[in-house]
Amino acid sequence: MTASLQAVPATPADAGGDLVETMTALARAAKTAARVLALAPTEQKNRALEAMARIIRASAPAILAANAEDVADARGSGAAAAFVDRLVLNDKRIEAMADGIAVVRDIADPVGVVTERWRRPNGMIIERVRVPLGVVAVIFESRPNVTADAGVLCLKSGNAVILRGGSESFRSSRAIHACLVAGLREAGLPEAAISFVPTRDRAAVGHMLGGLDGCVDLIVPRGGKCLVARVEADARVPVFAHLEGVNHVYVDHTARLDMAKDVVLNAKMRRTGVCGAAETLLIERAAAPTHLAPLVTMLLDASCEVRGDAAVQEIDPRVKPATEDDWSTEYGDAVISARVVDDENDAIAHIERYGSHHTDAIVTEDAQAADKFLAEVDSAIVLHNASTQFADGGEFGFGAEIGIATGKFHARGPVGAEQLTSFKYRVRGTGQTRP
């Protein structure tokens, strides 16, 4: 283990201390750190980020060792393959984590940016300026890389963050967090700027949802439907909701078959457990004679289970009948539902009825059809001739994401550094009074 990891001391909860006291102390320290971060210069934050990327690379053996223990426990408990895939770290994923931190370092600092400025008839000058949100609580499940993504995005945007990882990724997340703390220390920033809940006790989540005596300004859940539902139901502070990704790929009769095959296969099978994975394939009836069989056979041959309507079932005896529930299911595995729709309007209606407003794609060579789909599909991300797996903050140039918000207030889609800011108005006068 590297020196940076060894330097992180035990916390009261590690030693069996009182959970309420531990969480309260964690939140108060984060609140104090948030005031420091709000005024921290860009150069200081960037020095911390540069150090974090370097330390993560140097600490890869220790992170992988911690992750191996988490993975062994998950497999021993019979976790599904898709769950284990989300949990596993390797050299490539650690390098991608460090690269993402470097991208966040290089993006423009959103704090202090004046987005609008105008002069009133009475001579007053009004400015709208970006400011941090304060303390962000991130509750996530099996993906340990969220530790780094959320930590560095909050730092760049001037927010303190309290991270509560899943019990399955506890060791991995704690090892990554130690690297982030070492980077903060090296840059002279408060270590409480990125805090990690040091216990697997699920009661800690309840305390976070309660707002921790007003110290938490925003909660971001990253995980399955049950986690998000609980957070939305019980939170006493604002929530950036990341609902499940019931994502669609619609293929029309003008689509190039080779492109359609590439996009559909990647959208479903690149990584089946990520929120950007496609869960439903829709094929225009006019495209069925040329596109349906090749696409369905391709998926089946790639070891993807296909659940289809009557038209899809006729293609191959391996296709299983789809139930009504299949159209609204996020499988998180190598399973896809498929149906033939009459036209683009029918496809859009299906997406509106069964989708989760996350990410949906059209494959077409018809520019008007593409424009209609992009305009009318009410999802956070809509794509033309591209895989749904591009639903990722890194792919958007954000370096990382704290989640993909599917609501419509404040932020929508990948939540990066800019989306983690609010604004205030600065008014400059010369002695004006209101009559």
Secondary structure as UniProt FT lines:
FT   HELIX           3..6
FT   TURN            12..16
FT   HELIX           19..39
FT   HELIX           42..58
FT   HELIX           60..76
FT   TURN            77..78
FT   HELIX           81..87
FT   HELIX           91..106
FT   TURN            111..112
FT   STRAND          114..119
FT   TURN            121..122
FT   STRAND          125..132
FT   STRAND          135..140
FT   HELIX           145..156
FT   TURN            157..158
FT   STRAND          160..164
FT   HELIX           167..169
FT   HELIX           170..187
FT   HELIX           191..193
FT   STRAND          194..196
FT   HELIX           203..209
FT   TURN            210..215
FT   STRAND          218..222
FT   HELIX           225..234
FT   STRAND          247..251
FT   TURN            253..254
FT   HELIX           257..269
FT   TURN            272..273
FT   TURN            275..276
FT   STRAND          278..284
FT   HELIX           285..287
FT   HELIX           288..292
FT   HELIX           293..301
FT   TURN            302..303
FT   STRAND          305..308
FT   HELIX           310..313
FT   TURN            314..315
FT   TURN            317..318
FT   STRAND          320..321
FT   HELIX           324..328
FT   STRAND          335..341
FT   HELIX           344..354
FT   STRAND          359..363
FT   HELIX           367..376
FT   STRAND          381..384
FT   HELIX           388..390
FT   TURN            393..397
FT   STRAND          404..405
FT   STRAND          413..414
FT   HELIX           418..420
FT   STRAND          421..428
//
